[in-house]
Amino acid sequence: MDLEHRQRTSISRFFLFGALLLGPWIAGGGVSIQIEGLEGELRKNVGLHVGTPATDDPRIVRRFARRMPDLAKQALAALGYYDPQIEVQSERDEDTWTLRLIVNPGEPVRIDSLQVSLEGDAAQDADFLDLLKRLPLQTGDRLHHGRYTSMIRMIENMALVRGYFDGRFTDRRIEIDLQAGRADVFVCYDSGPRHRMGPVRFPETPLRETLLQRHVPFEADVPYHAEHITRLNRNLSSSAYFRDVRVRPRRDEADEKYAVPVDVEITMDDPNKAGIGVGMTTDIGPRVRLQWRRPWVNRRGHILDTETELSEVRQNVSAQYTIPLRPPLDHRLQLLYGWQREETKHKTSEKQTAGVQRERLLRGGWQQHLFLRWEDESFTQAGIRGNSYLLLPGISLSRTRTRGGAQPDRGDKLFGSLMGAHSDLGSDLSLSRFRVETKIFRSAGRHRGLIRAEYGALITERFKQTPPSLRFFAGGDQSVRGFGYESLSPRDDQGNRTGGRYLATGSLEYSYALSKRWRAAAFVDVGNAAMDLEFEDGLEMGTGVGIRWITPVGPLRADVACGISDANLPVRLHVSMGAQL
């Protein structure tokens, strides 16, 4: 019987959906139903409520026709029309029945008075009082029973969200005067006392209880709100420690002061996580990346991350030790170490870095880093060998926003950094370095536009002693396409690339979605590195076309670009992979 009931329900839903799509005509089993005299919401509701007979058996059709006026009256009454004039005409042409429902809905019943009142703590609750100002029913409106039901649900949902768990309606009625065409609506909700947030109870874990409690985004005994539960779940899920998190308010265990305890069920993540990745870009060729993470080193929740990257052009090893502060997701202290070696046709560099930085999440999604780095770099650039020891304090701000989930349809990224060194504070030379970068993309249907811009400046009186990692170069997959990796640079008298004091690049790109996974693109890039602020040597320009393959880890990009500002018109293939921002 249960299976038969489900089958009948599915068939009914199918025909009701067809009624909605076809408007005045609903057909099935050799029977056509025409609805006249109604438009819009009235016609749709009547069509859905009346439905259609399952067969064209004459006895079933006649019985159905006799029921049509009552069904139509019920549908119209739900929308406030209680005195309709309804006529059913039946015709049969060969094997087809036509049932014509002719309706004059008459005048609707309107709300003459609407009295919605609150009792209990909700009577002084600002959010509840604001809710009463935006109810879907108002005096003078047509009596719409669907909106009345929505109003009741809005009050009930508000009570659950804000912790009025003992609330109930003491009055909920509609008095209708059909002769006068008016209705009086009476609703009274007694919320009772508002519950409060009780203690948060964690199970036994390898982490300290005090660390777990620092993830709790509310103080004990504050008024209950469902958002507190949601934020606690989000905080714990966003931490590095847990594979699964469930937060459950125990309303049945509320004490005499209406404090609701909160139980947290958590599953710890793996104590060691390793990963390997391979990739390839035109700039650095094939590469292999090895990662190892210790999500918690000790009971205080310290985190260790290490990474090794190997390619023909660049090799590096880095480690980051993170100490959570308060609050642990928004405020962290990090200890850094790295070794990097890079060798291209025009430079060789080997660098060690150690540092400490404070990471903070600010309002508006901004991420701030205050850092102090020590760098030891040996290099050869433009035939000049050097070695520098720098103590670099600095700050960086960044924000990345996307919309659309794993495959976003819009987003933007802003980044800015400022750092410096001084010879009187332990460095071999004095310098200041500034860089800003932005990327913005927007989509409209299959079309997408992307804008990218970058600017940098290096101020120092000893440029030749400045390590290459702090100078500016342009050209390559992520810069001006059509030119080689770091090939755009000022040159010395022998034609060697020296790097520049200033950097300016920009890009405009348009892409079109060929399918869910493939996009075609066209672009133009401009930019250069220069020794002077005016860029007297001008900006180079590259343009070309490309293809994008959308993968779960980000788009794979293949571009063919031509350096049109170069008299030789160089053509290069650029291949890269990574997130849109």
C-alpha positions as CSV (number, residue, x, y, z in Angstrom):
1,M,0.0,0.0,0.0
2,D,2.8,2.4,0.8
3,L,4.4,1.8,-2.6
4,E,1.1,2.3,-4.3
5,H,0.5,5.6,-2.4
6,R,4.0,6.9,-3.4
7,Q,3.3,6.0,-7.1
8,R,-0.1,7.8,-7.0
9,T,1.6,10.8,-5.4
10,S,4.3,10.9,-8.0
11,I,1.7,10.7,-10.8
12,S,-0.3,13.5,-9.3
13,R,2.7,15.8,-8.9
14,F,3.6,15.1,-12.6
15,F,0.2,16.3,-13.8
16,L,0.1,19.2,-11.4
17,F,3.4,20.4,-12.7
18,G,2.1,20.1,-16.3
19,A,-0.9,22.2,-15.3
20,L,1.4,25.0,-14.1
21,L,3.4,25.0,-17.3
22,L,0.5,24.9,-19.7
23,G,-1.5,27.7,-18.1
24,P,-5.2,27.4,-19.1
25,W,-4.8,24.0,-20.8
26,I,-4.2,20.8,-18.9
27,A,-4.3,17.6,-20.9
28,G,-4.1,14.0,-20.0
29,G,-5.7,10.7,-20.9
30,G,-7.7,12.2,-23.9
31,V,-9.2,15.0,-21.7
32,S,-8.5,18.7,-22.2
33,I,-9.4,21.3,-19.6
34,Q,-9.8,24.9,-20.5
35,I,-9.9,27.6,-17.8
36,E,-11.5,30.9,-18.7
37,G,-11.9,34.2,-16.8
38,L,-8.8,33.9,-14.7
39,E,-5.2,35.2,-15.1
40,G,-1.9,34.9,-13.3
41,E,-1.9,33.5,-9.8
42,L,-5.6,32.7,-9.8
43,R,-5.4,30.6,-12.9
44,K,-2.3,28.7,-11.8
45,N,-3.8,27.9,-8.4
46,V,-7.1,26.7,-9.8
47,G,-5.3,24.6,-12.5
48,L,-3.1,23.0,-9.9
49,H,-6.0,22.3,-7.5
50,V,-8.5,21.0,-10.1
51,G,-6.0,18.8,-11.9
52,T,-7.1,16.4,-14.6
53,P,-8.8,13.0,-14.7
54,A,-6.5,10.0,-15.0
55,T,-8.5,8.4,-17.8
56,D,-11.0,9.4,-20.5
57,D,-13.6,6.9,-19.2
58,P,-16.9,8.7,-19.6
59,R,-18.1,7.8,-16.1
60,I,-14.8,9.2,-14.6
61,V,-14.9,12.3,-16.7
62,R,-18.5,13.1,-15.8
63,R,-17.8,12.5,-12.1
64,F,-14.7,14.7,-12.4
65,A,-16.7,17.5,-14.1
66,R,-19.2,17.5,-11.2
67,R,-16.3,18.0,-8.7
68,M,-14.6,20.8,-10.7
69,P,-16.7,23.7,-9.2
70,D,-16.0,22.7,-5.6
71,L,-12.3,22.2,-6.3
72,A,-12.1,25.6,-8.0
73,K,-13.9,27.3,-5.1
74,Q,-11.4,25.8,-2.7
75,A,-8.5,27.1,-4.8
76,L,-10.1,30.6,-5.1
77,A,-10.9,30.8,-1.4
78,A,-7.3,30.1,-0.5
79,L,-6.5,33.4,-2.4
80,G,-9.4,35.4,-0.8
81,Y,-12.1,34.9,-3.4
82,Y,-15.1,33.4,-1.5
83,D,-18.0,34.2,-3.9
84,P,-17.1,33.1,-7.4
85,Q,-19.5,32.3,-10.2
86,I,-18.5,29.0,-11.9
87,E,-19.8,27.1,-14.9
88,V,-18.6,23.9,-16.4
89,Q,-19.2,23.1,-20.0
90,S,-18.5,19.6,-21.4
91,E,-18.0,18.7,-25.0
92,R,-16.9,15.5,-26.7
93,D,-15.3,15.4,-30.2
94,E,-14.5,11.9,-31.4
95,D,-12.1,10.5,-28.8
96,T,-11.3,13.8,-27.0
97,W,-13.2,15.4,-24.1
98,T,-13.1,19.1,-23.5
99,L,-14.1,20.4,-20.1
100,R,-14.4,24.2,-20.1
101,L,-14.2,25.9,-16.6
102,I,-15.7,29.4,-16.9
103,V,-15.0,31.4,-13.8
104,N,-16.0,34.9,-12.6
105,P,-14.0,35.2,-9.3
106,G,-16.0,38.2,-8.0
107,E,-14.6,40.6,-5.5
108,P,-12.0,39.3,-3.0
109,V,-12.4,39.5,0.8
110,R,-10.0,42.1,2.2
111,I,-8.4,42.4,5.6
112,D,-10.2,45.1,7.6
113,S,-8.1,44.7,10.7
114,L,-4.9,42.8,11.4
115,Q,-4.0,42.4,15.0
116,V,-0.6,40.7,15.7
117,S,0.7,40.9,19.2
118,L,3.5,39.5,21.3
119,E,3.7,38.4,24.9
120,G,6.7,37.3,26.9
121,D,10.3,38.3,26.4
122,A,9.7,38.7,22.6
123,A,7.6,41.8,23.3
124,Q,10.8,43.7,24.1
125,D,12.9,41.9,21.4
126,A,14.0,44.5,18.7
127,D,14.3,41.8,16.0
128,F,10.8,40.4,16.8
129,L,9.4,43.9,16.7
130,D,11.1,44.6,13.4
131,L,9.5,41.4,12.1
132,L,6.0,42.7,12.8
133,K,6.7,45.6,10.5
134,R,7.5,43.4,7.5
135,L,4.8,40.7,7.7
136,P,3.5,39.5,4.3
137,L,-0.1,40.5,5.3
138,Q,-1.2,44.1,5.9
139,T,-4.5,45.8,6.5
140,G,-6.3,46.4,3.2
141,D,-4.6,43.4,1.5
142,R,-6.6,40.6,-0.1
143,L,-7.0,37.7,2.3
144,H,-4.3,35.4,1.0
145,H,-4.2,32.2,3.1
146,G,-0.8,31.3,1.8
147,R,0.6,34.6,3.0
148,Y,-1.2,34.1,6.3
149,T,0.6,30.7,6.7
150,S,3.9,32.3,5.8
151,M,3.3,34.9,8.5
152,I,2.8,32.2,11.1
153,R,5.9,30.3,10.0
154,M,8.0,33.5,10.1
155,I,7.0,34.0,13.7
156,E,7.7,30.4,14.6
157,N,11.1,30.4,12.8
158,M,12.1,33.7,14.5
159,A,11.3,32.1,17.8
160,L,13.5,29.1,17.1
161,V,16.4,31.2,15.8
162,R,16.3,33.5,18.8
163,G,15.8,30.9,21.5
164,Y,12.1,31.1,22.5
165,F,11.7,27.4,22.7
166,D,8.6,27.5,25.0
167,G,6.7,29.9,22.7
168,R,3.1,29.2,21.6
169,F,0.2,30.9,19.9
170,T,-2.5,31.8,22.4
171,D,-4.7,33.2,19.6
172,R,-4.7,32.5,15.9
173,R,-8.0,33.0,14.0
174,I,-9.6,34.7,11.0
175,E,-13.1,36.1,11.2
176,I,-14.7,36.5,7.8
177,D,-17.8,38.6,7.0
178,L,-18.7,37.4,3.5
179,Q,-21.6,39.9,3.1
180,A,-19.3,42.8,3.9
181,G,-16.4,41.2,2.0
182,R,-14.0,41.8,4.9
183,A,-11.9,39.7,7.3
184,D,-10.4,40.4,10.8
185,V,-7.1,38.5,11.6
186,F,-6.1,37.9,15.2
187,V,-2.7,36.5,16.1
188,C,-1.1,36.5,19.5
189,Y,2.2,34.8,20.2
190,D,3.4,34.2,23.8
191,S,7.1,33.6,23.5
192,G,7.8,32.8,27.1
193,P,11.3,33.5,28.4
194,R,14.3,33.6,26.0
195,H,16.8,30.9,26.5
196,R,20.5,31.6,26.9
197,M,23.8,30.1,25.7
198,G,25.0,27.5,28.2
199,P,28.4,25.9,28.5
200,V,30.1,24.4,25.5
201,R,31.1,20.8,26.2
202,F,34.0,19.2,24.2
203,P,35.0,15.5,24.2
204,E,38.4,14.3,25.2
205,T,41.0,15.2,22.4
206,P,44.8,15.5,22.0
207,L,44.3,19.3,22.3
208,R,43.9,21.4,25.4
209,E,40.4,22.3,26.5
210,T,41.5,26.0,26.6
211,L,42.5,25.9,22.9
212,L,39.1,24.4,22.0
213,Q,37.3,27.0,24.1
214,R,39.1,29.8,22.2
215,H,37.1,28.7,19.1
216,V,33.8,29.5,20.8
217,P,32.6,32.8,19.3
218,F,30.2,33.7,22.2
219,E,30.4,34.3,25.9
220,A,28.5,32.1,28.4
221,D,25.0,33.3,29.3
222,V,24.5,35.6,26.3
223,P,21.0,35.4,24.8
224,Y,20.5,32.3,22.6
225,H,20.8,32.7,18.8
226,A,21.1,30.0,16.2
227,E,23.9,32.0,14.5
228,H,26.1,31.3,17.6
229,I,25.8,27.5,16.8
230,T,26.5,28.1,13.1
231,R,29.6,30.2,13.8
232,L,31.0,27.7,16.3
233,N,30.6,24.9,13.8
234,R,32.2,27.0,11.1
235,N,35.1,28.0,13.4
236,L,35.9,24.4,14.3
237,S,35.5,23.1,10.8
238,S,37.8,25.9,9.5
239,S,40.6,24.9,11.9
240,A,43.4,22.6,10.9
241,Y,42.5,20.0,13.5
242,F,39.3,18.2,12.7
243,R,38.0,16.0,9.9
244,D,34.3,16.1,11.1
245,V,32.5,18.5,13.4
246,R,28.9,18.4,14.8
247,V,27.5,21.0,17.2
248,R,24.3,20.2,19.0
249,P,22.4,22.5,21.3
250,R,20.8,20.4,24.1
251,R,17.5,22.3,24.6
252,D,16.1,19.4,26.7
253,E,18.9,20.0,29.2
254,A,18.3,23.7,29.8
255,D,18.6,24.5,33.5
256,E,16.3,26.6,35.6
257,K,17.9,29.8,34.2
258,Y,17.1,28.7,30.7
259,A,20.8,28.1,29.8
260,V,21.1,25.6,26.9
261,P,24.3,23.5,27.0
262,V,26.0,22.9,23.7
263,D,27.7,19.5,22.9
264,V,30.4,19.3,20.3
265,E,31.2,16.0,18.6
266,I,34.5,16.0,16.7
267,T,36.7,13.6,14.8
268,M,40.4,14.5,14.8
269,D,42.2,14.8,11.4
270,D,45.1,12.6,10.5
271,P,48.1,13.5,12.7
272,N,50.4,13.5,9.6
273,K,49.3,14.6,6.1
274,A,51.6,14.3,3.0
275,G,51.0,15.2,-0.6
276,I,52.8,15.2,-3.9
277,G,52.0,17.3,-7.0
278,V,53.4,17.6,-10.4
279,G,53.0,20.4,-12.9
280,M,54.5,22.4,-15.6
281,T,54.7,26.0,-16.7
282,T,56.6,27.6,-19.5
283,D,58.5,29.8,-17.1
284,I,60.1,27.1,-14.9
285,G,59.4,23.9,-16.9
286,P,58.3,20.6,-15.2
287,R,58.1,20.7,-11.4
288,V,57.5,18.4,-8.5
289,R,56.1,19.6,-5.2
290,L,56.2,17.6,-2.0
291,Q,54.3,18.7,1.1
292,W,54.1,17.4,4.6
293,R,51.9,18.8,7.4
294,R,51.6,18.1,11.1
295,P,48.1,19.5,12.0
296,W,48.9,19.6,15.7
297,V,52.4,19.3,17.0
298,N,51.4,19.4,20.7
299,R,48.4,20.0,22.9
300,R,48.6,23.7,22.4
301,G,47.6,23.2,18.7
302,H,50.9,24.3,17.1
303,I,51.0,23.5,13.3
304,L,54.0,22.5,11.2
305,D,54.0,22.8,7.4
306,T,56.9,21.9,5.1
307,E,57.2,22.1,1.3
308,T,59.8,21.1,-1.2
309,E,59.6,22.3,-4.9
310,L,62.0,21.0,-7.6
311,S,62.3,22.2,-11.1
312,E,65.1,22.9,-13.6
313,V,64.9,26.6,-13.0
314,R,64.1,26.8,-9.3
315,Q,64.5,24.6,-6.2
316,N,63.3,25.5,-2.8
317,V,62.6,24.1,0.7
318,S,60.4,25.9,3.2
319,A,59.0,25.4,6.6
320,Q,56.4,27.3,8.6
321,Y,55.6,26.8,12.3
322,T,52.3,28.3,13.3
323,I,51.2,29.2,16.9
324,P,47.5,30.0,17.3
325,L,46.8,33.1,19.3
326,R,43.4,34.6,20.4
327,P,41.1,34.1,18.5
328,P,43.0,31.2,16.9
329,L,41.5,31.5,13.4
330,D,42.0,35.2,13.1
331,H,45.3,35.7,14.9
332,R,48.5,33.6,14.5
333,L,52.2,33.9,15.1
334,Q,54.4,32.2,12.5
335,L,58.0,31.2,12.4
336,L,59.5,30.9,8.9
337,Y,62.5,29.3,7.3
338,G,63.3,28.8,3.6
339,W,66.1,28.0,1.2
340,Q,65.8,28.7,-2.5
341,R,68.1,28.4,-5.5
342,E,67.2,29.9,-8.9
343,E,69.2,29.8,-12.1
344,T,68.3,31.3,-15.5
345,K,70.3,32.3,-18.5
346,H,71.0,35.7,-17.0
347,K,71.2,35.2,-13.3
348,T,72.0,32.8,-10.5
349,S,70.7,33.2,-7.0
350,E,70.9,31.2,-3.7
351,K,69.0,32.5,-0.7
352,Q,68.3,31.6,2.8
353,T,65.4,33.2,4.7
354,A,64.4,33.1,8.4
355,G,61.7,35.2,9.9
356,V,58.7,35.7,12.2
357,Q,55.4,37.2,11.3
358,R,52.0,37.9,12.8
359,E,49.0,37.0,10.7
360,R,45.7,38.7,11.4
361,L,42.3,38.5,9.7
362,L,40.8,42.0,9.7
363,R,37.3,43.2,8.9
364,G,36.1,43.0,5.3
365,G,38.1,39.8,4.7
366,W,41.5,41.6,4.7
367,Q,44.5,39.5,5.8
368,Q,47.4,41.4,7.4
369,H,51.0,40.2,7.8
370,L,53.5,42.1,10.0
371,F,56.9,40.4,9.5
372,L,60.6,40.6,10.2
373,R,62.7,38.6,7.8
374,W,66.4,37.9,7.7
375,E,67.8,37.1,4.2
376,D,71.2,35.9,3.1
377,E,71.5,35.9,-0.7
378,S,74.4,35.1,-2.9
379,F,73.9,36.0,-6.5
380,T,75.3,36.7,-9.9
381,Q,73.4,39.2,-12.1
382,A,74.6,40.9,-15.3
383,G,78.0,39.5,-14.6
384,I,78.3,41.0,-11.1
385,R,78.7,38.8,-8.1
386,G,77.4,39.8,-4.8
387,N,76.2,38.7,-1.4
388,S,73.8,40.6,0.8
389,Y,72.6,40.3,4.4
390,L,69.3,42.0,5.0
391,L,67.0,42.5,8.0
392,L,63.7,43.3,6.4
393,P,60.7,44.5,8.5
394,G,57.5,44.9,6.6
395,I,53.8,44.7,6.2
396,S,51.4,43.2,3.6
397,L,47.7,43.4,3.1
398,S,45.6,41.1,0.9
399,R,42.0,40.2,0.2
400,T,40.6,37.6,-2.1
401,R,36.8,37.3,-2.8
402,T,35.0,34.9,-5.1
403,R,31.4,34.0,-5.8
404,G,30.1,30.8,-7.4
405,G,31.7,28.0,-5.4
406,A,34.4,25.7,-6.8
407,Q,34.0,27.3,-10.3
408,P,33.5,31.0,-9.4
409,D,31.8,33.3,-11.9
410,R,33.2,36.5,-10.4
411,G,36.0,37.5,-8.0
412,D,38.7,40.0,-7.1
413,K,42.1,40.0,-5.5
414,L,44.0,42.9,-4.0
415,F,47.5,42.7,-2.6
416,G,50.0,45.3,-1.3
417,S,53.3,45.0,0.5
418,L,55.9,47.4,1.9
419,M,59.3,46.4,3.3
420,G,62.6,48.0,4.0
421,A,66.1,47.6,5.3
422,H,68.7,50.0,6.8
423,S,72.4,49.7,7.0
424,D,72.3,51.0,10.6
425,L,70.0,48.2,11.7
426,G,72.1,45.1,10.7
427,S,71.7,45.2,6.9
428,D,74.4,45.5,4.3
429,L,72.5,48.3,2.5
430,S,69.4,50.5,2.9
431,L,66.4,50.1,0.7
432,S,62.6,50.4,0.5
433,R,60.4,48.2,-1.7
434,F,56.7,48.6,-2.5
435,R,54.4,46.4,-4.6
436,V,50.7,46.3,-5.4
437,E,48.7,43.9,-7.5
438,T,45.0,43.5,-8.4
439,K,43.0,41.0,-10.4
440,I,39.3,41.3,-11.2
441,F,37.1,39.0,-13.3
442,R,33.4,39.1,-14.0
443,S,31.1,36.8,-15.9
444,A,27.9,37.3,-17.8
445,G,26.5,34.1,-19.2
446,R,29.2,32.5,-21.3
447,H,31.2,35.7,-21.4
448,R,34.0,36.6,-19.0
449,G,36.3,39.5,-18.7
450,L,39.5,39.7,-16.6
451,I,41.6,42.7,-15.7
452,R,45.1,42.4,-14.1
453,A,47.5,45.2,-13.0
454,E,50.7,45.3,-11.0
455,Y,53.1,48.1,-10.0
456,G,56.3,48.1,-8.0
457,A,59.0,50.4,-6.9
458,L,62.5,49.9,-5.3
459,I,64.3,52.8,-3.7
460,T,68.0,52.3,-2.9
461,E,71.3,54.1,-3.6
462,R,73.1,50.8,-4.0
463,F,71.2,49.1,-6.8
464,K,74.0,46.8,-7.9
465,Q,74.4,45.4,-4.5
466,T,70.6,44.7,-4.2
467,P,69.9,41.0,-4.6
468,P,67.9,39.9,-7.7
469,S,65.0,38.7,-5.6
470,L,64.2,42.3,-4.7
471,R,64.7,43.8,-8.2
472,F,61.9,43.9,-10.8
473,F,61.6,41.9,-14.0
474,A,58.7,41.4,-16.4
475,G,57.7,38.9,-19.0
476,G,56.4,35.3,-18.8
477,D,53.2,33.3,-18.1
478,Q,52.0,35.6,-15.3
479,S,53.3,38.9,-16.7
480,V,53.6,40.0,-20.3
481,R,52.9,37.0,-22.5
482,G,54.8,36.9,-25.8
483,F,58.1,37.5,-24.0
484,G,60.2,35.0,-22.1
485,Y,60.4,34.6,-18.3
486,E,61.9,37.8,-16.8
487,S,63.2,38.8,-20.2
488,L,61.9,42.3,-20.0
489,S,64.4,44.3,-18.0
490,P,66.8,47.2,-18.3
491,R,70.2,46.2,-19.7
492,D,73.8,47.3,-19.1
493,D,76.3,48.3,-21.7
494,Q,77.1,44.7,-22.6
495,G,73.4,43.9,-23.0
496,N,73.0,41.9,-19.8
497,R,69.7,42.2,-18.0
498,T,70.1,44.0,-14.7
499,G,66.5,44.1,-13.4
500,G,64.8,47.4,-12.7
501,R,63.8,49.8,-10.0
502,Y,60.2,50.0,-11.2
503,L,57.7,47.6,-12.6
504,A,54.3,48.2,-14.3
505,T,52.3,45.5,-16.0
506,G,48.6,45.2,-17.0
507,S,46.4,42.8,-18.9
508,L,42.9,42.6,-20.4
509,E,41.5,39.2,-21.2
510,Y,38.2,38.0,-22.7
511,S,37.1,34.4,-22.6
512,Y,34.0,32.6,-23.9
513,A,32.7,29.3,-22.5
514,L,32.6,26.7,-25.3
515,S,31.3,24.1,-22.8
516,K,31.2,23.5,-19.1
517,R,34.9,22.6,-19.1
518,W,36.4,24.5,-22.0
519,R,36.8,28.3,-22.6
520,A,38.5,30.1,-25.5
521,A,40.4,33.3,-24.7
522,A,41.9,36.4,-26.3
523,F,44.1,38.8,-24.5
524,V,46.5,41.8,-24.6
525,D,49.3,42.4,-22.1
526,V,51.5,45.4,-21.6
527,G,54.3,46.2,-19.2
528,N,58.0,46.5,-18.5
529,A,60.6,46.9,-15.8
530,A,62.6,50.2,-15.8
531,M,65.3,52.1,-14.0
532,D,63.3,55.4,-14.2
533,L,59.9,56.3,-13.0
534,E,58.8,57.6,-16.4
535,F,59.6,54.3,-18.2
536,E,61.5,56.2,-20.9
537,D,62.1,52.9,-22.8
538,G,58.3,52.4,-23.1
539,L,56.0,49.5,-22.3
540,E,56.2,46.3,-24.3
541,M,53.0,44.7,-25.6
542,G,52.0,41.1,-26.3
543,T,48.7,39.7,-27.6
544,G,47.4,36.3,-28.4
545,V,44.7,33.6,-28.0
546,G,44.4,30.7,-25.7
547,I,42.3,27.8,-24.4
548,R,41.3,27.1,-20.8
549,W,40.5,23.6,-19.5
550,I,38.6,23.8,-16.2
551,T,39.8,21.1,-13.8
552,P,38.9,20.6,-10.1
553,V,42.2,22.1,-9.0
554,G,41.9,25.2,-11.3
555,P,42.1,26.1,-14.9
556,L,44.9,24.7,-17.1
557,R,45.8,27.6,-19.5
558,A,47.6,27.3,-22.8
559,D,48.3,30.6,-24.7
560,V,50.0,31.4,-27.9
561,A,51.2,35.0,-27.7
562,C,53.1,37.4,-30.0
563,G,55.3,40.2,-28.7
564,I,54.0,42.8,-31.1
565,S,56.1,45.6,-29.7
566,D,59.3,43.8,-30.7
567,A,60.3,44.2,-34.3
568,N,61.1,40.5,-34.5
569,L,57.6,39.6,-33.5
570,P,58.5,36.8,-31.2
571,V,55.9,34.1,-30.7
572,R,55.8,32.0,-27.6
573,L,53.6,29.2,-26.1
574,H,52.7,29.8,-22.5
575,V,51.3,27.0,-20.3
576,S,50.3,27.4,-16.7
577,M,47.9,26.0,-14.2
578,G,46.3,27.4,-11.1
579,A,43.4,29.3,-9.6
580,Q,41.7,32.1,-11.4
581,L,43.0,34.6,-8.7
